[in-house]
C-alpha cells in the first residue's frame, strides 16, 4: 500500500461507525466514509466538538452542519524534495473540501520523476492532467518544472484550481486551463498530432461532461485509456491512473496499464491501494487505488 504519511496540515485523527474525524489545518471535520465499518469507542474530544459535521442522508447525499468554520481556509503540503503547494479549502456538496489528501503519495511520485527528467535533459516534460479537479497533481507537476495541460469538465473546479495555483506562487507557470469533456479533448489532441510525456487521470465513477456527456467508469475507462496511449510522446515518462473506493481494484489498473502501455512501449507497471494513517489506532484507512506505468 502507498501511504500518504507526510502531511503536516492534514490528519485522520480517528475513525468509527462510518465516519472519520479529520484535522484540516486548525479545524476539525467529521465526514462519512464507507470503508469505516467498525464501531470503536469515540474517546477523542474532537468527536463532540468538531468545527463542522457532514451528515449522510438515508435517501442519498447529505448536508453540512457548521459550528465554527470559515467559508474558506488554507492548508499546505510540502512535496518530498521540492516546494510547498497550497490549497484553499471550501466545504461543498457531497462532503468534499477541495482536496483528496491521500493523493499526496502520487504528487510526490510524479514530481520526483519530473524533476529527474528535467535535470537530465534540461527540457520541461509535457504533462496532461485529465479529470483534474482542483489541481493537486497540476500544482505538483508545475512545482517540479513541468508544463501542464489541466482539463476538467467543471468550470468551477478549474477556477478553483487556478486559485490554488496562485496561492502556490504558480500563477505565471506554463499551464493551460481547459474546461472540456476529457474524452472529446483527447480525441481532438490526437487529430492535432499533439503528444505528452506524462498523463495523469482521476476518472470519476460516474459523471457528466459540459454538454451532458455520460461517463460510467466500468464502460468508459478502458477505451479512454486506449485513446490516451495515442498521445504518448517519443520520450515518455509515466502514466498515472487513480481509482477511488467505489472504482477499480489495483489488479484491474495493473492489467489495464499493462495492456495499453507496457506491452506497447516497454517500461514497468505497478498498482497498489492508497491510504492515510489513522493517529488513534496506528492503522491505515484505505482510500482507493492507483496504477502507475513508468517508462524505461
C-alpha positions as CSV (number, residue, x, y, z in Angstrom):
1,X,0.0,0.0,0.0
2,X,1.2,3.5,-0.8
3,X,0.5,5.6,2.3
4,X,0.2,9.4,2.4
5,X,2.1,9.9,5.7
6,X,4.0,13.1,5.1
7,X,1.2,15.6,5.8
8,X,1.6,18.4,8.5
9,X,-1.7,20.2,7.8
10,X,-3.9,17.2,7.5
11,X,-4.5,14.2,9.8
12,X,-7.1,11.4,10.2
13,X,-7.4,11.5,14.0
14,X,-9.9,8.6,14.4
15,X,-12.5,6.5,12.6
16,X,-15.7,4.9,13.9
17,X,-19.2,3.9,12.8
18,X,-19.0,5.0,9.2
19,X,-17.3,8.3,9.9
20,X,-13.8,9.8,10.2
21,X,-12.6,12.7,12.4
22,X,-10.1,14.8,10.5
23,X,-7.9,17.7,11.2
24,X,-7.6,20.1,8.2
25,X,-5.1,22.8,9.4
26,X,-6.6,24.3,12.5
27,X,-10.1,22.9,12.0
28,X,-11.8,19.5,12.8
29,X,-14.3,17.9,10.5
30,X,-16.4,14.8,10.8
31,X,-17.2,13.2,7.5
32,X,-18.7,9.9,6.4
33,X,-16.5,7.2,4.9
34,X,-18.0,3.9,3.6
35,X,-14.8,2.0,4.4
36,X,-15.2,2.6,8.2
37,X,-17.3,-0.5,9.0
38,X,-16.1,-0.8,12.6
39,X,-17.7,0.6,15.7
40,X,-15.0,1.6,18.1
41,X,-15.3,3.9,21.1
42,X,-15.1,7.6,20.3
43,X,-12.8,8.8,23.1
44,X,-11.2,11.8,21.4
45,X,-12.9,15.1,22.4
46,X,-12.9,16.3,18.8
47,X,-15.8,13.9,18.0
48,X,-18.1,16.0,20.3
49,X,-16.7,19.4,19.3
50,X,-15.9,19.5,15.6
51,X,-16.0,22.7,13.5
52,X,-18.3,21.0,11.0
53,X,-20.1,17.7,10.5
54,X,-21.3,16.3,7.2
55,X,-24.4,14.1,7.8
56,X,-25.2,11.4,5.3
57,X,-28.8,11.2,4.3
58,X,-30.6,7.8,4.2
59,X,-32.0,8.9,0.8
60,X,-28.6,9.7,-0.7
61,X,-26.4,12.8,-0.5
62,X,-26.4,14.7,2.7
63,X,-25.7,18.2,4.2
64,X,-23.2,20.0,6.3
65,X,-23.8,21.2,9.8
66,X,-21.5,24.1,10.6
67,X,-20.4,25.1,14.1
68,X,-17.4,27.3,13.8
69,X,-15.8,27.1,10.4
70,X,-14.8,29.8,7.9
71,X,-16.1,29.8,4.4
72,X,-12.5,29.2,3.2
73,X,-9.2,28.5,4.8
74,X,-5.7,27.4,3.6
75,X,-3.6,24.3,4.0
76,X,-0.2,23.4,2.5
77,X,1.7,20.3,1.5
78,X,5.5,20.0,1.3
79,X,6.5,17.9,-1.7
80,X,9.3,15.5,-1.0
81,X,12.5,17.1,-2.2
82,X,10.6,20.0,-3.6
83,X,8.4,23.1,-2.8
84,X,5.3,23.7,-0.8
85,X,1.9,23.7,-2.6
86,X,-1.1,25.5,-1.2
87,X,-4.8,24.8,-1.3
88,X,-7.8,26.9,-0.5
89,X,-10.4,24.6,1.2
90,X,-14.1,25.2,1.0
91,X,-16.7,22.7,2.2
92,X,-19.2,22.0,-0.5
93,X,-21.7,19.4,-1.7
94,X,-21.0,15.6,-1.5
95,X,-18.9,16.0,1.7
96,X,-15.8,17.3,-0.2
97,X,-13.4,20.1,0.8
98,X,-11.4,20.5,-2.4
99,X,-8.5,18.2,-1.6
100,X,-8.1,14.4,-1.6
101,X,-5.2,14.1,0.8
102,X,-4.3,10.5,0.0
103,X,-3.3,11.8,-3.4
104,X,-0.1,13.3,-1.8
105,X,1.6,9.9,-2.5
106,X,1.0,10.5,-6.2
107,X,2.0,14.1,-6.1
108,X,5.4,13.1,-4.7
109,X,5.7,10.3,-7.2
110,X,5.0,12.5,-10.3
111,X,7.1,15.4,-9.0
112,X,10.1,13.2,-8.4
113,X,10.1,11.8,-11.9
114,X,9.5,15.2,-13.5
115,X,12.5,16.7,-11.6
116,X,14.7,13.8,-12.6
117,X,13.8,14.2,-16.3
118,X,14.3,18.0,-16.1
119,X,17.8,17.6,-14.5
120,X,18.8,15.1,-17.2
121,X,17.5,16.8,-20.3
122,X,17.0,20.5,-19.3
123,X,13.6,20.3,-21.0
124,X,10.3,20.6,-19.2
125,X,8.2,17.4,-19.5
126,X,4.8,18.0,-21.0
127,X,2.1,16.7,-18.6
128,X,-1.6,16.1,-19.3
129,X,-3.8,16.1,-16.2
130,X,-7.3,14.8,-17.0
131,X,-10.4,15.0,-14.7
132,X,-8.0,17.3,-12.9
133,X,-10.4,18.6,-10.1
134,X,-8.9,21.4,-8.0
135,X,-5.4,20.8,-9.3
136,X,-3.3,18.9,-6.7
137,X,-1.5,16.9,-9.4
138,X,-1.2,20.0,-11.6
139,X,0.5,22.0,-8.8
140,X,2.9,19.2,-8.0
141,X,3.9,18.9,-11.7
142,X,4.3,22.6,-12.2
143,X,6.3,22.9,-9.0
144,X,8.7,20.2,-10.3
145,X,9.2,22.1,-13.6
146,X,6.7,20.6,-16.0
147,X,4.4,22.3,-18.4
148,X,0.8,21.2,-17.8
149,X,-2.4,20.9,-19.6
150,X,-5.2,20.8,-17.0
151,X,-8.6,19.6,-18.2
152,X,-11.8,19.2,-16.2
153,X,-15.5,19.4,-17.2
154,X,-16.4,21.7,-14.4
155,X,-15.8,25.4,-14.8
156,X,-16.0,25.9,-11.1
157,X,-13.3,23.3,-10.4
158,X,-10.9,24.8,-13.0
159,X,-11.4,28.2,-11.4
160,X,-10.7,26.7,-8.0
161,X,-7.5,25.1,-9.4
162,X,-6.4,28.5,-10.7
163,X,-6.9,29.9,-7.2
164,X,-4.7,27.2,-5.7
165,X,-2.0,27.8,-8.3
166,X,-2.0,31.5,-7.5
167,X,-1.7,30.7,-3.8
168,X,1.2,28.4,-4.6
169,X,3.1,31.1,-6.5
170,X,2.4,29.4,-9.8
171,X,0.0,31.9,-11.4
172,X,2.6,32.5,-14.2
173,X,3.7,28.9,-14.6
174,X,3.3,27.2,-18.0
175,X,-0.2,25.7,-17.7
176,X,-3.3,25.6,-20.0
177,X,-6.5,25.7,-18.0
178,X,-9.3,24.0,-20.0
179,X,-13.0,23.4,-19.3
180,X,-13.8,20.4,-21.5
181,X,-15.1,16.9,-21.8
182,X,-11.9,14.8,-21.3
183,X,-12.7,12.2,-24.0
184,X,-13.5,14.8,-26.6
185,X,-10.4,16.8,-25.7
186,X,-8.2,13.7,-26.1
187,X,-9.8,12.8,-29.4
188,X,-9.1,16.4,-30.7
189,X,-5.5,16.3,-29.4
190,X,-4.9,13.0,-31.3
191,X,-6.2,14.6,-34.5
192,X,-4.0,17.6,-33.9
193,X,-0.9,15.3,-33.6
194,X,-0.2,16.5,-30.0
195,X,1.8,14.4,-27.6
196,X,2.6,14.4,-23.9
197,X,5.4,12.9,-21.9
198,X,3.2,12.1,-18.9
199,X,-0.5,11.6,-18.4
200,X,-2.4,11.7,-15.1
201,X,-6.1,10.9,-14.8
202,X,-8.6,10.8,-12.0
203,X,-11.7,9.4,-13.7
204,X,-14.9,9.5,-11.7
205,X,-17.1,6.5,-11.1
206,X,-19.9,8.5,-12.8
207,X,-20.1,11.9,-14.3
208,X,-21.4,14.2,-17.0
209,X,-19.5,16.4,-19.4
210,X,-20.3,20.1,-20.1
211,X,-22.8,19.1,-22.7
212,X,-24.4,16.2,-20.8
213,X,-22.0,13.5,-21.9
214,X,-22.3,10.5,-19.6
215,X,-19.3,8.8,-18.1
216,X,-19.5,5.4,-16.4
217,X,-16.1,4.1,-15.3
218,X,-16.8,0.4,-15.9
219,X,-17.9,1.2,-19.5
220,X,-15.7,4.1,-20.4
221,X,-12.3,3.9,-18.8
222,X,-10.6,1.2,-20.9
223,X,-11.5,2.7,-24.3
224,X,-10.4,6.1,-22.8
225,X,-7.0,4.7,-21.7
226,X,-6.5,3.2,-25.1
227,X,-7.1,6.6,-26.6
228,X,-4.7,8.2,-24.3
229,X,-2.0,5.8,-25.4
230,X,-2.1,7.6,-28.7
231,X,-0.9,10.8,-27.0
232,X,2.3,9.4,-25.6
233,X,5.4,11.1,-26.9
234,X,8.6,9.5,-28.2
235,X,10.2,10.4,-24.8
236,X,7.6,9.1,-22.4
237,X,7.9,9.4,-18.6
238,X,4.8,7.9,-16.8
239,X,1.1,7.4,-16.8
240,X,-0.9,7.5,-13.6
241,X,-4.5,6.4,-13.1
242,X,-6.4,6.9,-9.8
243,X,-9.5,5.0,-8.8
244,X,-11.5,5.9,-5.7
245,X,-13.1,3.5,-3.2
246,X,-16.1,2.8,-5.4
247,X,-13.9,2.3,-8.5
248,X,-11.4,-0.2,-9.8
249,X,-9.1,-2.6,-7.8
250,X,-5.3,-2.3,-8.1
251,X,-5.1,-5.5,-10.1
252,X,-7.5,-4.1,-12.7
253,X,-5.5,-0.9,-13.0
254,X,-2.3,-3.0,-13.4
255,X,-3.8,-5.2,-16.1
256,X,-5.2,-2.2,-18.0
257,X,-1.9,-0.3,-17.9
258,X,-0.1,-3.5,-18.8
259,X,-2.2,-4.0,-22.0
260,X,-2.3,-0.4,-23.1
261,X,1.2,0.9,-22.2
262,X,3.7,-1.8,-21.0
263,X,3.1,-4.2,-23.9
264,X,3.4,-1.4,-26.4
265,X,6.1,0.8,-25.0
266,X,8.0,-1.4,-22.5
267,X,8.7,0.1,-19.1
268,X,7.1,-1.3,-16.0
269,X,3.7,-1.2,-14.3
270,X,2.7,-1.3,-10.7
271,X,-0.5,-0.7,-8.8
272,X,-1.4,-0.5,-5.1
273,X,-4.1,0.6,-2.7
274,X,-3.5,4.1,-1.3
275,X,-4.3,5.1,2.2
276,X,-4.0,7.5,5.1
277,X,-2.6,6.8,8.6
278,X,-5.1,7.0,11.5
279,X,-3.5,8.6,14.5
280,X,-5.7,7.0,17.2
281,X,-5.4,3.4,16.1
282,X,-2.0,3.4,14.3
283,X,-3.6,1.6,11.4
284,X,-4.2,2.8,7.8
285,X,-7.5,3.8,6.2
286,X,-7.9,2.6,2.6
287,X,-8.8,5.4,0.1
288,X,-8.9,3.7,-3.3
289,X,-6.1,2.6,-5.6
290,X,-3.6,3.9,-8.1
291,X,-1.9,2.4,-11.1
292,X,1.4,3.6,-12.5
293,X,3.2,2.9,-15.8
294,X,6.8,4.1,-15.7
295,X,8.8,4.3,-19.0
296,X,12.3,2.8,-19.2
